[in-house]
C-alpha cells in the first residue's frame, strides 16, 4: 500500500513536472468532411460578438472554432464520480430542493452553486472557503473535493477562488460555416378552412405561428461547420497548481491531501470523456492520428506518458483510503436562505 500511495509522489515535488497533457484528434461520426454543430453563445453586452458560433479569425485567413468549452467539458466529466465505480472516491452530497434531489457533482458552480450555498451547508462551506483563502483546502476537500479538481469560485459570497487542475476543451480548425433553411407546413389550412379566424392583428398572427397553425419559414439559420483543419481535444492536468494545495502548515497532512486530489484528477483526466456533445455533434477518435500523452517539465522538455485509466483508478482508491473520504449526506435547500441571498445581493448593488 505504501508503495502505491507514494507512486506519483515525484509529481508532487517542487522539482516535478509542470503538467500532464493529452492531445486527442477527433472527427465527426460521419467522417472527416462531416458537418458538426459547435456550441452557440449569446451576444456580448457590447455587441462586438453578435452571438452564435465562437469562431476566432486571424489575418492570415485561418480560424479556430470552439466546439466545447472548458466549463462544459468539466460539467460533462465531473458527474462520473456519481457512478458506482467511482462513488466511493468522494462524499456524495445531495441537496433536496422541493421534489428534486440534486447531487453536488451535478451543480454547475460546484461548492459555489446556489443550490448548496442556500442549504444547511451554507455556514460550513463559508468556513471552508475562508480557510482556502488562508491557505488550507482541507475543509473544502472533505465536502466537495471535485471543486478542487475542476475549480471553483465563491463569487456570491467569500470570493474564494481555486483554479482548475484539470481542464479540457475541444476546438475545430479552419472551419467553413454553413447555413440551413426549413419550412414548416401545418397539417391543414386552418384559415382557409375557416377553422380559425383570419386576422390582421400581428399578435394573433404571431400566436398562430408559435402554436403551429400557419406556415412558418426558417431561413439562413446556423447550419453547422465543416472543419478542414481537424478537430482536437486538448486536456491538461496542471501539476504545478496542484502542488500549491495545502492543509495548512502540517506537511504530512498536505502531502496526503495532494495525493488524494491527484488521484481524483488522474481518474478524471484519463477517463473517456463523453463525445456526444449535442444534436449534430457526435465525435469519435481519429484512428489515423494517435493520441499524444506527455509529461511536460518546467524546462520545456516533454516525455511520453503511459498511464491507463485503470491504473489511475487503483491509485485513486488507495490514496482515498489513506486520506479518509467524508461520508455522504443529504441536506435541505433552505427557501429563507435563498430569499436572504437575493435580498443581500440587491443591497450590495445599491451600496456600490
SEGUGU-474046 format. One record per residue: z, y, x of N, C-alpha, C, O in turn. Coordinates in steps of 0.05 Angstrom, whole numbers, plus 5000, padded with zeros to 4 digits. Example, Ala and Ser with C-alpha at 12.3 -4.5 7.8 and 13.67 -1.06 7.14 Angstrom:
// SEGUGU-474046
515648865264515649105246515649345264516949345285;514249555257514349795273515750015258516150235268;
//
This chain:
// SEGUGU-474046
500049765016500050005000500050255017498550445012;501750255039501850495056499150555068498250785069;497750335077495050385089493150505068491550675075;493450405043491650505023492150795016490250955014;494650875012495251155004494651345027494251585023;494651235052494051405075491051405083490251535102;489451255067486651205075485051465080483451475098;485551675064483951915067485752155077484952385073;487952085090489652305100488252485120488852725122;486352365134484852535154483252755140482552955153;482552715114481152915100483053145091482153365084;485653085092487653285083488853445107490353625103;488053365131488953515155487353775157485053785148;488553985168487154235171484654215188482754375186;484554015205482253975222480153805208478053735219;480753725183478953555168476453695158476053935163;474653545145472153655135472553875114474653885101;470554045111470654265092470154155063471254265044;468353955061467553875034466053605035465153515056;465853485012464053265007461853374989462353524971;459353294995457153404980455253174971454453004987;454653184945452652994934450253154924450553354910;447853064932445453184921443852954909443052764922;443352984883442152764868439652864854439753044837;437352744860434852834848434552684821434952444818;433852844800433652744773430852794762429252934774;430352664740427752714726428152654696429852504688;426352774680426552714651425852414646424352304662;426952304625426352014620423351984615422251764619;421952194606419052174601417452164627415152074626;418552244650417152244675417352514689418452704677;416252534713416552774728415453024714416553244716;413252984699412053214685412953244656411753384640;415153104649416253124622417453394617418353534635;417553464592418753724583421753684580422553484567;423353864590426253844586427254114575426054324581;429354094560430454334548433054424563435054294561;432854654577435254754591437254864571436654884547;439654914581441655054564440655334557439155454573;441455434534440755714526443355874526445555774521;443056134531445356304533444856564516442556644512;447056684507446856934492446057164511446357144535;444957374499444157604515446657734527448857724516;446257864550448458004563449058264548447358364533;451458364551452258604536450458844542449859004524;449558864568447859094575444959034569443159204575;444358794558441658714551439758684574437358654570;440758684599438958634621438058344621435958274630;439758164609438957894604438757874574440657914559;436357804564435757824536436457574521435957554497;437657384535438457134522436256924525433956984531;437056664520435156444524435756284549438056254556;433656184562434056034586434856214609433956444611;436556104627437456264651435556184674435955984687;433456354677431556304698431556534718430956764710;432156484743432156694763429456684778428556474787;428056914778425456924790425557084816427057284818;423957004836424057114862421457254869419357184858;421457434889419057584895416757414904414357484900;417257174915415057004924413856844901412156674906;414756894876413656754853415056504845414356384825;416956414861418456174854420756244835421356474831;421956034823424156084805426055844805425355624813;428455894795430455684792431655704764432455924755;431655484750432655484722435155324720435355094730;437255434708439755294704439555104681439055184658;439854844686439654644666442454584654442654554629;444454564670447254514660449154654679449154614703;450854824668452554994684454954844696455554614688;456354974714458754854726460854794705462054584704;461354994687463254954666462554724647464254564639;460054704640459154494623459454224636460354034623;458654204661458853944675461853864677462453624672;463654054682466453984684467453874657468953684656;466654004636467553924609466253654600467353524583;464053584613462953314607464453094623464752874613;465353164647466552964665469452914658470452694657;470953134653473853114650474852914629476852774634;473552904606474552714586474452414594475552244580;473252354617473252074626476151974630476651734628;477952164635480752084640482252014614484651954615;480852024592481951924566481351634562482751494547;479351524576478551244571480451054584481851124603;480650814574482650624582482650574612484750524624;480350574624480150514653481550724670482550664692;481750974660482851194677485351324664486551494677;486051244640488051394625490751394639492351584636;491451184654494051174667494251364691496351394703;491951484699492051654723493151934717494052074735;493152004691494052274684495752264659495452074643;497652454655499152454630497252514606495552694608;497552364585495852414561497352604543499052524527;496752864545498053074529496253134504493953214507;497453094481495953134456497253354439499753354436;495653534429496653744412495753684384493353664378;497653674365496953624337496653904324498654054322;494253954316493654214303492554164275490254074273;494054204255493154144228492853844226494653684232;490453754217489953474214488653354239488153114240;488153524259486753434283488653394306490553554309;488153194322489653154347487753204370485753064373;488453394387486753474409488053394436490153494442;486653224451487653154478487053394496484953514495;488953464513488653694531486153654548485053854558;485353414553483053354570480453444556478353454569;480553494530478253584515478153894512476154004503;480254024519480454314515478854464537479254414561;477054634528475154764547476554924569475454924592;478755044564480155214584482555064596484255184610;482754804591484854634602487654754597488254824574;489354764617492054854613492155154604494255244595;489955294607489855574598488755604570488255834561;488255384556486955394530488955474508491355414510;487955614488489655704465490955474451493255504441;489655234451490755014436493454924448495154834433;493854954474496354874486498155114492500555094493;496855354496498455594500500155664476502255774478;499055594452500455644427501655394416501355334392;502955244433504154994425507054984436507955174449;508454764431511154734441511254734471513454744483;508954714484508854704513508554984526508455014550;508555194509507955464519509755544542508755624563;512355524538514255624559514055454584514155554606;513755194580513555014603511055074620511155074644;508855124606506455194620506655464634505655504656;507955654620508255914632509755894659509056024679;511855734659513455694683511755554704512055614728;510055364696508355224715506355414728505855394752;505155594712503255784722504655984741503456064762;507056064734508456254752509156114778509056234800;509755854777510355704801507755684819507955704843;505455654806502955654821502555914835501755924859;503156134822502956394835504756424859504256584877;506956264859508856264881508356034901510055974918;506055914898505255704918506255424912506355264931;506955364887507855094881506354994856506755094834;504654794861502954684839504154434826502954304810;506654364835507854114826508254104795507453914783;509354314783509754314754507154284739507054134719;505154424747502554414733501354134736500154024717;501754014759500653744764502053534746500853324740;504453594738505953404721505053424691505553244676;503853654684502953694657499953654654498953504637;498453784671495553794669494253774697493153974706;494353544710493353524737490253574739489353664760;488853514718485953564720485253864720483053944727;487254034712486854324714486654404744485454594751;487954244761487854294790485154194801484154294821;484053984788481553864798479154044789477354094806;479054124764476754264753477154564751475454714742;479554654759480054944759481255044733480654924712;482755254734483955364710484555664715485155744738;484455814694485156104695486856164671485756154648;489356234674491056304652490656604646492356764649;488156654637487256934635488657084612488557334612;489856944593491057074570494057114574495457224556;495157024597498057054600498757134629498757374635;499256934646500357004672498157094692498857204713;495657044686493357094704493256914728491656954746;494856704728494756504750491956374749490856324728;490856324773488156224775487956024797488856064819;486755794791486255594811483255524812482055504791;482155504836479255454838478555164831480254994831;475955124825475054854820474954704847473854804866;476254464848475954294872473354134870472054084890;472654054845470153914841468354084824469154164802;466054144834464054284817461454144818460654024839;460054154796457454014793455754194776456654314756;453154204782451354364766448554234769447954104789;446854284749444154174750442154404748442354574729;440254414766438254624766435454494768435054274779;433454644757430654564760429254784775429855014773;427254704791425954884809423054924801421554734795;422255184802419455254796418555144769416854974767;419855254749419255164722417155334708416755564715;415755204690413855344672414955334644415555124634;415255564633416455584606414355514585412055594587;415255374564413555304541414655434516417055504515;413055474497413955564470413155354450411455174455;414355364427413655174406413655324379415055524376;412155214361411955334334412155104314411554874319;413155174290413454974269413055114242413255354240;412554954222412155064195413654884176413254644174;415555004161416954854140415554884114414955104106;414954664101413754664074415754554054416654324057;416354704032418254594013417054353998414654313998;418854203985417953953972416154013948414453843941;416454243936414654323914414454633914415954763928;412654733899412255023897414155133875413455163852;416655193884418755263865418055523850418755543826;416755713863416055963850413655923832413656013809;411555783842409055743827409655573802408355613781;411555393804412255223781414255353763415255233743;414955603770416955763755419655623753421155643733;420255463774422855333775424955533785427355503780;423955733800425655953809424156213803421656213802;425656423798424456683791423256813816424456843837;420656893813419357043834420757323836421557433816;420857433859422357683863421257843886420157733905;421758093885421058263909423658343924423558483944;425858253913428458313926428658163952428757913953;428858303975428958174001431257994005431057774017;433558073994435957903997435557633984436357423994;434357633960433957383945431757223959432056973962;429657353969427557213983428657084009427956854016;430357224022431657114047433356874039433356674054;434756894017436456664008434656424001435456204008;432356473988430556253983429656114009429555864010;429056274029428156164055430456004068430055784078;432856124067435155994080435855734067436755544080;435355714041436155474026433855274023434155064011;431555334035429355144036427655134011426554914005;427355353996425755353972422955473976421255453958;422455593999419755714004418855634032420355534049;416255684037415055624063416455804085416856044080;417055684108418355844129416955774156417155554166;415455964167414255914193416255974216417956154213;416155824238417755894262415755884285414755664292;415256114297413256124318414356234344416056414344;413256134366413856244392416756214401417756384416;418156014391420855974400421055804426418955714436;423455774436423755634461422655344459423455194442;420955274478419655014477420254844501418854654506;422354914516423054754540421454844565420055044564;421754694586420454764611419354504624420254284618;417354544641416454334659417254414687416454634696;418654244701419654304728417654194749417553944753;416154364762414254264782415554234809414454094827;417954354813419354334839421654144839423154134858;421953984817424053784817426553884803426954124798;428353694797430953744784433053624802432753404812;435253774806437353664825440153724814440753944805;441853524816444753564811446053604838445853434856;447453824842449053874866451953854858452954004841;453453684871456353654866457753684893456953584914;460053824892461653884916464553834910465653914889;465853694929468853674928469853834951469553774974;471154054944472054254964474754164976476854244966;474554014998477053925011478654155023481054155024;477254355032478554595044480354725023482554825030;479454734998481054854977483354664969485554754963;482854404969484954214962487254234981489554204973;486754275006488854295027490754535022492854545033;489854725006491554955000493654894979495555054976;493354674964495354604944497954514958497854384978;500154604947502654514958504754484936504454584913;506954344942509154314924511454484935513854404933;510854714945512854884957513254814987511454714999;515554874998516054835027516354545035516154485059;516754365016517154085023514453955031512753915014;514153895057511553795067510953515057508653445052;513053345054512653075044511653085015509752945008;512953244998512053274970509253384969507653304952;508653574986506053694986503853494993501753484980;504453325012502453115020502052924997499752844992;504252844984504052654961502352784938500752654926;502853044933501353184913498453194920496653144903;497853264945495053284954493653014952491253004944;494952804959493752534956493052474927490952374921;494952534909494552484880492152634870490452524856;492052894876489753054867487152964880485052974867;487252884905484852784918483952534904481552494900;485752354896484952114882483552174856481452054850;484552364840483252444815480552574821478552514808;480452744842477952884848475852684857473552714849;476552494874474652294883473652124860471252054858;475452054841474651894818472552044801470551934793;473152304797471252464781468652514796466452494785;468852564822466652634839464652404841462152454842;465652154843463851924847463051794821461551594821;463851904798463151784773460251844766459052034776;459151684748456451734738456651934715457151854692;456152184721456352384700454252344679452052254684;455052404654453152374632450752544636450952784644;448352434632445952584637444252634612442152754612;445352534589444152624564445552884557447752874546;444253094563445653354561445453484534447353614525;443153444521442753554494440053454484438653314499;439353514459436853414449434553534467434453774472;432853354476430553434492431253454522429653544538;433653364529434453374558435953124565438453124568;434452914569435652654576434652584604432352514608;436352614624435552594652436452324664438552214656;434952234684435651984698435252034728433952224736;436251844744435851864773432851834780431451684766;432051984800429251944810429451744833430351814855;428651504827429051284847427251314871427651174891;425251494870423551534893424951704914424151724937;427151834906428552014924431551934925432951974906;432451824948435151724950437251944947436852174955;439551864936441752044934442952114961443151934978;443552364965444852454990447852484986448652624967;449452365003452352385001453352445029453152275047;454352685034455052775061457952865062459152975043;459152825086461652955093460853195110459553165130;461753435102460953675116463353805130465453845118;463053845156465253945173464954255177462854375172;467254365185467254665189465254765209464354995207;464554595229462554685249459654655239457754705254;459454575214456754545202455554275205453454215193;456754095220455753825224456053665198457853715182;454353475194454353315170454153025177452552945194;455752855164455652575168455152435141456052535120;453852205142453452055117456151955107457751865123;456551965081458951845068458051615051455751605042;459751425048459051185032461451085016462450865020;462451254999464751184983463851114955462651284941;464350874947463550784920465750864900468050914907;464850874875466750964853469050764851471350844847;468450504853470650304850472750344872475150314867;471850414897473750464919475450714913477850714918;474150914902475551164895477751114874479951214875;477050944855478950884833481350724844483550774836;480850534861483050374873484950564888487350544886;483850754903485450954918486951124898489351184902;485651214877486951394857489251254844491351374839;488950994838491150844825493550824844495850844835;493050784870495250754889496751014893499151014893;495251234896496651494901497951594875499851744877;496851524852498151604827500751464824502751574815;500851214832503351064831505451174850507751204843;504451254874506251374893507351644883509651704887;505551794870506352064860508152054836510152204834;507551864818509151854793508052024771508752254768;506151904756504852054734506852094712508251914703;506952344702508752404680507852254654505452214650;509752174637509052034613507452214594507752464595;505852094577504352254557506252354535508452254532;505352544520506952654498505152794478502952874484;506152814454504752954432506453194424508853164418;505253424423506653674414505153804391502853734386;506453984378505254114354504154384362505354534377;501754444350500754714352502554894334503154814312;503255124344505155304330503655544319502755714334;503355554293501955774280503156044286501756244290;505856054287507156314293506656404321506256644326;506556214340505856294367502956394369502356584384;501156274353498356364353498156654341496756814352;499656704320499656974308500757174328499657394331;502857104342504057284362502157324385502057544396;500757114392498757134414496657344408495957504425;495657334383493657524375494857804373493558004382;497157834362498458094359499058224386498458454391;500158064405500758164431498158244446498158444461;495958094441493458164454492458434444491558604460;492758484418491858744407493558964417492559184423;496158924421497959134431497259204460497259434467;496559004476495859054504493359214506493059394523;491359164487488859314488489359604481488159784493;491059654461491659924453493060074476492660314479;494759934491496260064513494460144536495260314552;492060024538490360094561488960364557487460444574;
//
